[in-house]
Amino acid sequence: MQFWKSISSSYSNLVLTFDCCRNQSRMSSLSTLSSVCLEQGCWFKGERKIRVVADKRVKRPSSMSFRVSGNSAEKDIRIGLLGASGYTGAEIVRLLANHPHFGVTLMTADRKAGQSMDSVFPHLRAQKLPRLISVKDADFSTVDAVFCCLPHGTTQEIIKGLPTALKIVDLSADFRLRDISEYEEWYGQPHKAVELQKEVVYGLTELLRDDIRKARLVANPGCYPTSVQLPLVPLLKANLIKHENIIIDAKSGVSGAGRGAKEANLYSEIAEGISSYGVTRHRHVPEIEQGLSDVTQSKVTVSFTPHLMPMIRGMQSTIYVEMAPGVRTEDLHQQLKSSYEDEEFVKVLEEGVVPRTHNVRGSNYCFMNVFPDRIPGRAIIISVIDNLVKGASGQALQNLNIMLGLPETTGLLHQPLFP
């Protein structure tokens, strides 16, 4: 008891600040205490509510009630996570650790069933999480929403069988393509939920927010399509660039290939080199072309080549475009600035500043910029994201926030990790 009193005396003038515009309280250090009652002069362990005596200089809401707990089950909205043993599943768990409303109460991983999450991902040891179970043993009546991080080709039948009351964000590619025949062509198997596909909303958050808000099932975009469409869609929509001769040179960290053991992803195969893959046949091509064609109302075909880089996470798309007659690179820059000036997670850099993957690492941000090409009439666009966050789990959380009526930045305002 003397220990707790000595701590309290050092914090007798605690100040909590509130970002009322975003309706969020920020209590970063307190989240490490599973249950605390805080009042000037004493800290008691074992309480379930937190009472705050705030510094008189801080204006605060008339009613403040916080529930501080490390136990996910005590949060307002119960989350099911399918495919928790992969990188995107682990990233969902990491992000939700600081989410005030979403708590993971169900986790599946067929090959790891029966294990604890910290035995699969030791860096998540500090969180109180349910044990991993098989999908067939999951009781979905105990959750309110689901993140599906299962491999491509396995998701359609599972989601088709989920209760229709659930809000679902699918991180696989199984529902991204509206054209069933195109899905079958590029993924080499028949679509197993054709009727369900008709109600799916594509989840490129900044561009399709209104549709996402009304959706029950959202197809989370792929990482490359996110980094490519965010800069190109506003420019095509404004008719500032031509629809033809769009060339995309994209590079990704190794985590984009997933956690499965593959010879091509061994350290000795990846380190000290760069390798192109999926040349002319990468599965993100039809997804990119679908999004761009929606804007132009005509078929857009792109030249897209991805490369695997000897880094863990990060993605850069360097895009070469032809400008419309009379358009300058300054016009492209201004259009992107005006399109995203009110967006938290998309930042158009000052003229001449080159985006770097280092500067978005671990965050939900996309940094982009435009440069004049040496060839007259052409421009170079560079867009960078973290492939596991804005390119996957972060955007998925952003989408579910919107679907459930929460500020979309909730749980996502982590600043990039550097160095």
C-alpha positions as CSV (number, residue, x, y, z in Angstrom):
1,M,0.0,0.0,0.0
2,Q,2.9,2.3,0.8
3,F,4.2,1.7,-2.8
4,W,0.9,2.9,-4.3
5,K,0.8,6.0,-2.1
6,S,4.3,6.9,-3.1
7,I,3.4,6.7,-6.8
8,S,0.3,8.8,-6.3
9,S,2.2,11.6,-4.7
10,S,4.3,12.0,-7.8
11,Y,1.2,12.3,-10.0
12,S,-1.1,14.5,-7.8
13,N,-1.4,17.0,-10.7
14,L,-2.5,14.6,-13.4
15,V,-3.7,16.3,-16.5
16,L,-5.9,14.5,-19.1
17,T,-6.4,16.2,-22.4
18,F,-9.3,15.6,-24.7
19,D,-9.6,15.8,-28.5
20,C,-13.3,16.6,-28.4
21,C,-13.4,16.9,-32.2
22,R,-12.6,13.2,-32.5
23,N,-14.5,12.2,-29.4
24,Q,-11.5,10.2,-28.1
25,S,-9.7,10.3,-24.9
26,R,-6.0,9.5,-24.9
27,M,-4.7,7.5,-22.0
28,S,-1.7,5.9,-23.4
29,S,0.2,4.9,-20.2
30,L,-2.9,4.0,-18.2
31,S,-3.9,1.1,-20.6
32,T,-1.0,-1.0,-19.1
33,L,-2.9,-1.2,-15.8
34,S,-5.6,-3.7,-16.0
35,S,-7.9,-2.0,-13.5
36,V,-7.3,1.2,-11.6
37,C,-9.1,3.7,-9.5
38,L,-7.3,7.0,-9.7
39,E,-7.8,10.0,-7.4
40,Q,-5.5,12.6,-6.0
41,G,-3.6,11.0,-3.1
42,C,-4.2,7.3,-3.7
43,W,-4.2,4.6,-6.4
44,F,-6.1,1.5,-5.5
45,K,-5.7,-1.8,-7.4
46,G,-8.7,-4.1,-8.1
47,E,-11.3,-1.4,-9.0
48,R,-13.2,-1.6,-12.2
49,K,-14.0,2.1,-12.9
50,I,-11.6,5.0,-13.1
51,R,-12.4,8.3,-11.4
52,V,-10.4,11.3,-12.5
53,V,-9.5,14.5,-10.7
54,A,-8.3,16.7,-13.6
55,D,-6.2,19.8,-13.5
56,K,-8.5,22.8,-13.3
57,R,-6.8,24.4,-16.4
58,V,-8.3,21.6,-18.6
59,K,-11.8,22.0,-19.9
60,R,-13.5,18.7,-19.9
61,P,-16.9,17.1,-20.7
62,S,-19.4,17.3,-17.8
63,S,-19.5,13.5,-17.7
64,M,-16.3,11.4,-17.8
65,S,-16.5,7.7,-17.3
66,F,-13.7,5.4,-18.4
67,R,-13.5,1.7,-18.4
68,V,-9.8,0.7,-18.4
69,S,-9.1,-2.9,-18.8
70,G,-6.6,-5.1,-20.6
71,N,-9.3,-7.8,-21.0
72,S,-10.7,-7.6,-24.5
73,A,-14.0,-9.2,-23.3
74,E,-14.8,-6.0,-21.3
75,K,-14.8,-3.7,-24.3
76,D,-18.1,-2.7,-25.9
77,I,-17.9,-4.5,-29.3
78,R,-17.0,-8.1,-29.5
79,I,-14.6,-8.9,-32.4
80,G,-14.1,-12.3,-34.1
81,L,-10.8,-12.8,-35.9
82,L,-10.5,-15.5,-38.5
83,G,-7.1,-16.5,-39.6
84,A,-5.3,-15.0,-36.6
85,S,-2.0,-16.8,-37.1
86,G,-1.0,-14.8,-40.2
87,Y,0.7,-11.4,-40.4
88,T,-2.5,-9.5,-41.1
89,G,-4.3,-11.2,-38.2
90,A,-1.5,-10.4,-35.8
91,E,-1.5,-6.8,-37.1
92,I,-5.3,-6.5,-36.3
93,V,-4.6,-7.7,-32.8
94,R,-1.8,-5.2,-32.4
95,L,-3.9,-2.3,-33.6
96,L,-6.9,-3.3,-31.5
97,A,-4.8,-3.1,-28.3
98,N,-5.4,0.6,-28.3
99,H,-9.0,0.6,-29.5
100,P,-11.4,1.8,-26.9
101,H,-14.4,-0.2,-28.2
102,F,-13.2,-3.3,-30.1
103,G,-12.1,-6.3,-28.1
104,V,-11.1,-9.6,-29.6
105,T,-13.2,-12.4,-28.1
106,L,-12.9,-15.1,-30.7
107,M,-9.8,-16.1,-32.7
108,T,-9.4,-19.0,-35.2
109,A,-6.3,-20.6,-36.7
110,D,-6.9,-24.1,-37.9
111,R,-3.3,-25.2,-37.9
112,K,-2.6,-23.6,-34.5
113,A,-5.9,-24.6,-32.8
114,G,-5.5,-25.0,-29.1
115,Q,-2.5,-22.7,-28.8
116,S,-2.3,-19.3,-27.2
117,M,-1.7,-16.3,-29.4
118,D,1.5,-15.4,-27.6
119,S,2.9,-18.8,-28.4
120,V,2.4,-18.0,-32.1
121,F,3.3,-14.3,-31.9
122,P,5.3,-13.7,-28.7
123,H,5.3,-9.9,-29.2
124,L,1.6,-9.9,-28.3
125,R,2.2,-11.5,-24.9
126,A,1.0,-8.5,-22.9
127,Q,-2.6,-8.8,-24.2
128,K,-5.3,-11.0,-22.7
129,L,-6.6,-12.9,-25.7
130,P,-8.7,-16.1,-26.1
131,R,-7.0,-19.3,-27.2
132,L,-7.0,-20.1,-30.9
133,I,-9.6,-22.5,-32.1
134,S,-10.6,-24.1,-35.4
135,V,-13.2,-22.3,-37.6
136,K,-15.6,-25.3,-37.3
137,D,-15.6,-24.9,-33.5
138,A,-16.3,-21.1,-33.5
139,D,-19.6,-19.8,-32.1
140,F,-20.3,-16.7,-34.1
141,S,-23.3,-15.8,-32.0
142,T,-20.8,-14.5,-29.4
143,V,-19.4,-11.7,-31.6
144,D,-20.7,-8.5,-33.2
145,A,-18.2,-8.2,-36.1
146,V,-15.6,-10.2,-37.9
147,F,-12.2,-9.6,-39.5
148,C,-11.5,-12.4,-42.0
149,C,-7.8,-12.9,-42.6
150,L,-8.0,-16.3,-44.2
151,P,-6.0,-17.2,-47.4
152,H,-7.5,-16.4,-50.8
153,G,-9.8,-19.1,-52.1
154,T,-11.0,-20.3,-48.6
155,T,-13.1,-17.3,-47.6
156,Q,-16.2,-17.4,-49.7
157,E,-17.8,-20.5,-48.3
158,I,-17.0,-19.5,-44.7
159,I,-18.4,-16.0,-45.0
160,K,-21.5,-17.3,-46.8
161,G,-22.2,-19.4,-43.7
162,L,-21.8,-16.6,-41.1
163,P,-24.9,-15.0,-39.4
164,T,-26.3,-12.2,-41.5
165,A,-26.4,-9.9,-38.5
166,L,-22.6,-9.7,-38.4
167,K,-20.5,-6.8,-39.9
168,I,-17.7,-8.3,-41.8
169,V,-14.4,-7.0,-43.3
170,D,-12.7,-9.6,-45.5
171,L,-9.0,-9.0,-46.1
172,S,-8.6,-11.8,-48.7
173,A,-9.1,-11.2,-52.5
174,D,-12.2,-13.5,-52.6
175,F,-14.8,-10.6,-52.9
176,R,-12.8,-7.8,-54.5
177,L,-13.7,-8.5,-58.1
178,R,-17.3,-7.9,-59.1
179,D,-17.0,-9.8,-62.3
180,I,-17.3,-13.5,-61.4
181,S,-15.7,-14.6,-64.7
182,E,-12.8,-12.3,-64.1
183,Y,-12.3,-13.7,-60.6
184,E,-12.3,-17.3,-62.0
185,E,-9.8,-16.3,-64.7
186,W,-7.3,-14.7,-62.4
187,Y,-7.7,-16.9,-59.4
188,G,-8.1,-20.2,-61.2
189,Q,-11.2,-21.5,-59.4
190,P,-15.0,-21.0,-59.4
191,H,-16.5,-18.4,-57.2
192,K,-18.4,-20.1,-54.4
193,A,-20.6,-17.2,-53.2
194,V,-22.0,-15.6,-56.3
195,E,-25.2,-14.3,-54.7
196,L,-23.2,-12.8,-51.8
197,Q,-20.9,-11.0,-54.1
198,K,-23.7,-8.8,-55.3
199,E,-23.9,-7.1,-51.9
200,V,-20.2,-6.6,-51.3
201,V,-18.8,-3.1,-51.0
202,Y,-15.2,-2.5,-52.1
203,G,-13.4,-0.8,-49.1
204,L,-11.1,1.8,-50.4
205,T,-11.9,4.1,-47.5
206,E,-11.1,7.6,-48.6
207,L,-12.9,7.2,-51.9
208,L,-15.9,5.0,-51.0
209,R,-16.7,6.0,-47.5
210,D,-20.4,6.6,-48.0
211,D,-20.9,3.1,-49.5
212,I,-18.8,1.5,-46.7
213,R,-21.0,3.2,-44.0
214,K,-24.1,1.3,-45.2
215,A,-22.3,-2.1,-45.9
216,R,-22.6,-5.4,-44.1
217,L,-19.7,-7.0,-46.0
218,V,-16.7,-5.1,-47.1
219,A,-13.9,-6.4,-49.4
220,N,-10.7,-4.8,-48.1
221,P,-8.5,-3.7,-51.0
222,G,-5.2,-5.3,-51.7
223,C,-1.9,-3.5,-50.8
224,Y,-0.8,-2.6,-54.3
225,P,-4.3,-1.4,-55.4
226,T,-4.4,0.8,-52.4
227,S,-1.1,2.5,-53.1
228,V,-2.0,2.9,-56.8
229,Q,-5.6,4.0,-56.7
230,L,-5.3,6.6,-54.0
231,P,-3.2,8.9,-56.3
232,L,-4.7,7.9,-59.6
233,V,-8.4,8.1,-59.0
234,P,-8.6,11.8,-58.2
235,L,-6.4,12.6,-61.2
236,L,-8.5,10.5,-63.6
237,K,-11.7,11.9,-62.1
238,A,-10.6,15.4,-62.9
239,N,-9.4,14.4,-66.4
240,L,-5.9,15.6,-65.7
241,I,-4.2,12.5,-67.0
242,K,-4.8,10.2,-69.9
243,H,-6.4,6.8,-69.5
244,E,-3.7,5.1,-71.7
245,N,-0.1,4.2,-71.1
246,I,-0.2,4.1,-67.3
247,I,2.9,2.3,-66.1
248,I,3.2,1.1,-62.5
249,D,6.6,0.0,-61.0
250,A,5.7,-1.3,-57.5
251,K,7.9,-2.7,-54.8
252,S,7.0,-4.5,-51.6
253,G,8.5,-5.9,-48.4
254,V,8.6,-9.7,-47.9
255,S,5.8,-9.7,-45.4
256,G,3.4,-9.1,-48.3
257,A,4.0,-12.7,-49.3
258,G,2.5,-14.0,-46.0
259,R,3.9,-16.1,-43.2
260,G,3.9,-19.4,-44.9
261,A,7.3,-21.2,-45.4
262,K,8.4,-20.8,-49.0
263,E,11.8,-21.4,-50.5
264,A,11.6,-18.1,-52.5
265,N,11.2,-16.2,-49.2
266,L,14.2,-17.6,-47.4
267,Y,16.8,-15.1,-46.2
268,S,19.4,-16.3,-48.6
269,E,17.0,-16.0,-51.5
270,I,15.8,-12.5,-50.6
271,A,18.8,-10.7,-49.1
272,E,21.1,-8.5,-51.2
273,G,18.8,-8.6,-54.2
274,I,15.6,-7.5,-55.9
275,S,13.3,-9.9,-57.8
276,S,10.3,-9.2,-60.0
277,Y,7.4,-11.5,-59.8
278,G,3.9,-12.0,-61.3
279,V,5.1,-10.2,-64.4
280,T,2.0,-9.4,-66.6
281,R,-0.1,-11.8,-64.4
282,H,-0.2,-10.4,-60.9
283,R,-3.6,-10.9,-59.4
284,H,-3.9,-7.2,-58.3
285,V,-4.0,-6.1,-61.9
286,P,-7.7,-6.7,-62.4
287,E,-8.5,-5.0,-59.1
288,I,-6.5,-1.9,-60.1
289,E,-8.1,-1.8,-63.5
290,Q,-11.6,-2.3,-62.0
291,G,-11.2,0.7,-59.8
292,L,-9.7,3.0,-62.5
293,S,-12.4,1.9,-65.0
294,D,-15.1,2.8,-62.6
295,V,-13.9,6.3,-62.5
296,T,-13.4,6.8,-66.2
297,Q,-16.5,4.8,-67.2
298,S,-14.4,3.1,-69.8
299,K,-11.9,0.2,-69.8
300,V,-8.5,1.2,-68.4
301,T,-5.5,-1.2,-68.9
302,V,-2.3,-0.7,-67.0
303,S,1.2,-2.0,-67.2
304,F,2.0,-3.3,-63.7
305,T,5.2,-5.0,-62.5
306,P,5.7,-5.8,-58.8
307,H,9.1,-6.4,-57.2
308,L,10.1,-8.1,-53.9
309,M,12.5,-6.0,-51.8
310,P,14.9,-7.2,-49.1
311,M,12.9,-5.5,-46.3
312,I,10.2,-6.7,-44.0
313,R,7.4,-4.2,-44.5
314,G,6.7,-1.2,-46.7
315,M,5.5,-0.6,-50.2
316,Q,6.2,2.0,-52.9
317,S,4.4,2.4,-56.2
318,T,6.1,4.6,-58.8
319,I,3.6,5.5,-61.4
320,Y,4.3,7.0,-64.9
321,V,1.4,8.8,-66.5
322,E,0.7,11.0,-69.6
323,M,-0.9,14.3,-68.7
324,A,-3.9,15.7,-70.6
325,P,-3.1,18.6,-73.1
326,G,-2.2,21.8,-71.3
327,V,-1.9,20.2,-67.9
328,R,1.2,20.7,-65.7
329,T,2.6,18.6,-62.8
330,E,1.7,21.5,-60.6
331,D,-2.0,20.9,-61.5
332,L,-1.7,17.3,-60.6
333,H,-0.1,18.2,-57.2
334,Q,-2.8,20.8,-56.5
335,Q,-5.6,18.3,-57.4
336,L,-4.2,15.7,-55.0
337,K,-3.8,18.3,-52.3
338,S,-7.4,19.5,-52.6
339,S,-8.7,15.9,-52.8
340,Y,-7.0,14.9,-49.6
341,E,-6.7,18.1,-47.6
342,D,-9.3,16.9,-45.0
343,E,-8.0,13.3,-44.8
344,E,-6.1,12.1,-41.8
345,F,-4.3,9.2,-43.4
346,V,-3.4,10.5,-46.9
347,K,-0.7,13.1,-47.0
348,V,0.4,14.9,-50.2
349,L,4.0,16.1,-49.5
350,E,5.4,19.5,-50.4
351,E,6.7,19.9,-53.9
352,G,10.1,18.2,-54.4
353,V,9.9,16.0,-51.3
354,V,10.3,12.3,-52.1
355,P,8.1,9.9,-50.2
356,R,10.0,7.1,-48.4
357,T,8.6,3.8,-47.0
358,H,10.6,4.5,-43.8
359,N,8.3,7.4,-43.0
360,V,5.1,5.4,-43.0
361,R,6.3,2.2,-41.3
362,G,3.9,0.7,-38.8
363,S,1.2,3.4,-39.6
364,N,-2.0,3.7,-41.5
365,Y,-0.7,6.6,-43.6
366,C,-0.1,7.0,-47.3
367,F,2.4,9.6,-48.4
368,M,2.5,10.7,-52.0
369,N,3.9,13.3,-54.4
370,V,4.2,14.2,-58.1
371,F,7.3,15.0,-60.1
372,P,7.8,16.2,-63.7
373,D,9.3,13.6,-66.0
374,R,12.1,14.5,-68.4
375,I,9.9,13.5,-71.2
376,P,7.5,16.4,-72.0
377,G,3.9,15.8,-71.1
378,R,4.6,13.0,-68.6
379,A,4.6,12.9,-64.8
380,I,5.9,10.6,-62.2
381,I,3.8,9.8,-59.1
382,I,5.3,8.2,-56.0
383,S,3.1,6.6,-53.4
384,V,4.2,4.8,-50.2
385,I,2.3,2.8,-47.6
386,D,3.0,0.1,-45.0
387,N,1.7,-3.0,-46.8
388,L,0.5,-4.5,-43.5
389,V,-1.3,-1.5,-42.2
390,K,-2.8,0.9,-44.8
391,G,-2.4,-2.0,-47.3
392,A,-4.3,-4.5,-45.1
393,S,-5.1,-4.5,-41.4
394,G,-5.2,-0.7,-40.8
395,Q,-7.5,0.0,-43.6
396,A,-9.7,-2.9,-42.5
397,L,-10.0,-1.4,-39.0
398,Q,-10.7,2.0,-40.6
399,N,-13.5,0.4,-42.6
400,L,-15.1,-1.4,-39.6
401,N,-15.0,1.9,-37.6
402,I,-17.1,3.5,-40.3
403,M,-19.4,0.5,-40.6
404,L,-20.2,0.7,-36.9
405,G,-20.6,4.5,-36.7
406,L,-17.3,5.3,-35.0
407,P,-14.7,7.9,-36.0
408,E,-12.7,6.1,-38.6
409,T,-9.4,7.1,-37.0
410,T,-10.2,5.3,-33.7
411,G,-7.3,3.0,-32.7
412,L,-5.3,4.1,-35.7
413,L,-3.5,7.3,-34.8
414,H,-0.2,5.6,-34.2
415,Q,2.6,7.7,-35.6
416,P,5.0,6.0,-38.0
417,L,7.9,4.0,-36.4
418,F,11.3,5.5,-37.2
419,P,14.1,4.7,-37.4
